[in-house]
Amino acid sequence: PWVWSKTCSTTFQQSKSWVVSSDVLIHYDVNKPLVLTCDASPRGVGAVLSHLIDGMERPIAFASKTLSKSERNYSQLHKEALALVFGVKKFHKYIYGRTNVILQTDHAPLVTIFGSKRGIPCVAAARLQRWALILSAYNFEVKYRRGSELPHADALSRLPLPEDETLEMDSNLISHVDTCLKVFNIRMVSEDSAITAKDIAKHTEKDPILAKVRDFVWHGWREVDNPQLLIFYKRKEELSVDQSCILLGARVVIPEKLRNSVIQLLHEQHPGVTRMKMLARSYVWWPRIDECIQNAVSSCHICQCTRNAAAKVPLQQWPRASCRWQRVHIDYAEDTSSRHNMLILVDSFSKWLEVFVMKTITSFKTIERLRTLFASYGLPEELVSDNGTNFTSSEFREFLSKNKVKFTLTPPYHPASNGAAERCVQEVKKNLQRQVMSEGAESMSLQHKLDNFLFVYRNTPSTVTGLTPAELFLQWKPRTKLSMLKPNLMSEIDKKRFMQKKDADSRRGPSRNFVKGERVMVKTVRNEHISWVPGRILEKKSSVTYLVSVLGKTRFCHADHLRCSNVDEVEDTIWNKEPVQEVPVSQPSPRRISPVGTPVKNPTGQTNLLPSPTSGSMSNPPTPRGMTGAEEATTRLCSSTPELRRSGRTVNKPKKLDL
């Protein structure tokens, strides 16, 4: 037959230690989804609260409960529903207010009854409707899983913790009763007389543990199994008895009933933990005396109210600003030398600092100054300040609310929470103090001193960003006295550009400027026979470019293609004049094809006149389709009859300077 051996007990204890170890349990995280697995058995209910990490459930805490006599008569549906309600109530502090909570059960009907997407069935039992109403205060999603996939919750429900209904009391009531008993004991001790060696000997004899220890000291020690006696057995060489009192070296071993009284004697005048331990080590001892002293001091109201400041918690940094003027810290400072108040603002992203001298620090004046800043730099996303009355007023809050600026207040009397502004206040005060101590500061006003400080501060690289506040906030590097020390590349470039222009202008004529409506000659650019045609200035586009009307069209011309002229703009009617007179040619060229209207001699010496533009059917030659009057005039002008020499070559007239 199977027997529960010592090995089984050891293994069972190791299993329990392993279940609650850090290898299995993890810490609660508000940012990770929660899974509450519940199950019920005929004896009890169990619940496991877990985090869902990478698809795996990592337990946070376990809970179980033994069913009462009436609860054991529930149907299986009601027992499974009771398991869900028990788990939600047990882990209320973990899941209340959370949105990503999943309730897992192996009973599929509960998905329909408690599902968040469906109402409570009207035919459900009254008990289920009450439980559904309780669960409606939480945000969760009910999911079904097979019982074989929930072994941990099933094991807890089958082996629940024993629970005595008679001991179910409110935790606050128990704590109150315990406190009253402690106060009663303290008053009784204070009213009693001082403790003597006879009192210790009397209570030692009545104490079951110390009485055995005294007998062992008198008659000799033997092997003991009691853990309470084992503590004294390890110190048996130091134990002795004097007048029926047990001594550990020179220290009296105090019985259990007198230990509170001795603690009160040690705690007179509230010396603190360390001094109480030093005092106790000179007179008394009992097992775990140091722990009793620490508990006494920690539960003393007077000691806790007069303790030194607690150690500072780890630094909590503000979220990093991603752009300039996103979060602005604001605070007031006072100049001790001039008794003037200063409004200080600092941009969290660029460390750009603004300081204004204020005659009054009311909310109205603060809003006026902020309105000016907002008009210059825009509205910030967040404004951080302390709890000064000029910042916490309803007028100031309404101003920020209308401008959609998030307003954040730091904890009272904790300047480190608004460290950005407080650090700038220190910098401003120290710099003003240094300027007061420097020579020539008496003649400068406070605003003059602040301007000198801001000029240097804004153009000095920050230890956090590595860049100057001006570079990050203004997006350019202002010119300072130190920047003049570097060679200026742009001035060298400008110098070379000037020399290039001067060299080019030495080979060019003077500049030509034309006004609107002025008559000019425009150079042809398409290899026409005529180099210049008359036009008129329509508009000046730049110092060297113009819009010109030429032959009924508008051209965009450079000044190099224009010159002054008194000739009117060419009209279409100019080509309707009389034809060109006959020009005799003494030595005709047999291969030359003469233009229309030009006299040509034949080999017999007679002069033949070709048809002129005004004779016969050739008087009005057809105009090509799509050609306007201006284009026809240009064509006629380019194809006009040139003047010929006697040799038959074209006469090129000299180009005279048109003044």
Summary of the structure (lengths in Angstrom):
residues: 659
radius of gyration: 53.2
end to end distance: 137.7
largest distance: 178.7
contacts: 1631
relative contact order: 0.04
helix: 40%
strand: 18%
